[in-house]
Amino acid sequence: MSPLSSKPVSAQVLDAAIAWQLSLDCANPIEREEFAKWHAAHEEHARAWRQLGMLDQRFSVASGPARTALLQSREGIRRRVRKLGSGLASVVAVIGLALFAGEHYLPINYWLADQRTATGEQRTLRLADGTLINLNTHSALDVRFDEKQRRIVLQEGEILVETGHGDPRPFIVETREGSMRALGTRFLVKREEDGTRLSVLQSAVAVHPESNPHEQILREGQQMLIRSDGLGPMLALNPGADAWTRGMLVVDNARLADLVQEIGRYRRGYLGVSPQVADLRITGSFPLRDTDLALNALLPTLPVQIEHHTPWWVTVVAKADSKP
């Protein structure tokens, strides 16, 4: 199997690989040594670098514009996608992104969605029926209202929905794993690696998984993972599940690795955690609009330190005087 068709890499790792490819042309020996360490630090780093190189080779017929388009910022790529008819470079860039990412990372539907947010951006929409939708970081949705139903297709990321009142049409949020029908409610929908997570904040939501003809009702204070093969167990809602709408991340006895992964959704580049400290536990509130401040908030509580290899490559590691 070619590297291009192998397991996709995370958004943070791909961002870091792109940043390294951008900087290596004029890198000094120290920076090249740092890149070598990053490349060897994890198999996923090497896979991202290999896939990035394969994409360059596959589009060598237009290598100049295609490579430039790929290595531009996400805002730059977004501008190219909006101008699909403007020339070969745009078409090659879009096809390249689709083949490279597949349906797991930056799918083409993200770039063509009706509404989307960039990494670290949050935004509130008011729809024609009065419904309010908060889009979290790196999220994308399509609005599909017609005379029979109000339908939202969540392509990527996470949203909070507060449905408008007085409209008799059913309000439905749809993802690859199934659909969720609001029963006069306020709820969260989040695309995760293993499926779609539904969290009900008020009232109730009827869940209809793609693989099952029957609906299941989730009520206030409950959450569930909707998978491609069915429904996960019904669980109690996490405390502070909607805190991100107020610019905060709230965790209770969370693994440090899970906390760092969540913070990483709000910043560009690679944010990692050393295996030696990955299982440490932490409780607290962390600001999402300043992720450096959020990371520094770990220092008084845990025996860790923050290593900044480059602006795009940051790792949480064991504190020097506590290493074996």
C-alpha positions, 0 to 999 in steps of 0.5 A, a space after each residue: 500500500 502506498 503512503 498516500 493511501 495509508 492511515 491518515 494523520 492528525 490535524 496537528 501533525 499535518 500542520 507541523 509537517 507542512 510548517 517544516 516543509 515550508 521552513 527547511 528550504 532556508 533552515 540553518 543546521 540547528 533547525 535541520 537537527 530539530 526537524 530530524 528529532 521531530 521526524 524520529 520522535 513518532 511514527 505518525 510524524 514520519 508518515 505525515 512527512 512521507 504522505 506530503 512528499 507523495 502528494 508532491 510527486 503525484 502532482 508533478 505535472 503541475 508541481 510548481 503551482 500544486 506544491 505552492 497551493 498545498 503549502 500555503 496557509 489554510 486561509 490561502 487554500 480556502 481562497 483557492 477553493 472558492 475560485 475553482 474555475 480560475 485555473 489548473 493550479 486551483 483544480 490540482 490543489 483541491 484534488 490533491 487535498 482530497 486524495 491526501 486527506 480522504 474522508 478523515 482529515 480536511 475533507 473537501 466538504 469542509 472547504 465547500 461548506 456553507 459555513 466554517 471556522 478556522 483553527 482557533 475560531 468560534 462563531 455564532 450563526 442565526 438561521 432564518 427560523 431563529 435557531 442559534 448555532 455556535 460553531 467551535 474551532 475548525 468546524 463546517 456545516 451546510 444548511 439545507 432548509 426546505 418546505 418539509 424540514 430544517 436540516 443541518 449537515 455537520 461536516 466537521 468539528 462541533 456545534 451547539 444548537 439552540 432551536 428556534 420556536 414556532 416552526 412546525 418543520 422538524 429540525 435535524 442535524 445529520 452526520 455520516 453516522 446518522 441523524 438527530 431530531 431536536 425535540 424543542 431543545 439545546 444540544 451539542 453535536 461533535 464529530 470525533 474520530 470514532 463517530 458523532 457525539 451527541 450531548 443534550 443540554 436541555 429537553 431531548 433529542 431523537 437519535 436515528 443511527 444510519 445503521 439502525 431503523 429505530 430511534 432512541 431518545 436522549 434526554 437532558 443531561 445525557 450523552 452518547 456516541 453514534 458510531 457507524 455500526 450503532 449506538 454507544 452506551 448512554 452516559 452522563 453529560 460531562 461537566 462544562 460540556 458547553 464551556 467552549 462557547 464561553 472560551 473555556 475548557 473545563 475538565 474533571 480528573 482528565 488524563 493530561 494526554 486528553 487535555 493536551 489533545 483538546 487544547 491542540 484543536 485550538 492552535 496550529 502546528 503540533 502539540 504533543 505530550 510525552 508518554 512519561 506524563 500522559 496519564 497524569 490527572 488534572 482538574 481545572 478550567 483553561 482558556 481556549 483563546 490563549 492556548 499558551 496561557 492554557 499550557 502554562 497553567 499546567 506548570 503550578 499543578 503538575 510536574 511538567 514543563 513546556 518545550 517549544 521546539 519551534 512555534 509550530 512544534 510544542 511538547 508537554 514533557 516531564 519536569 527536568 528535576 523529576 525525570 528518571 
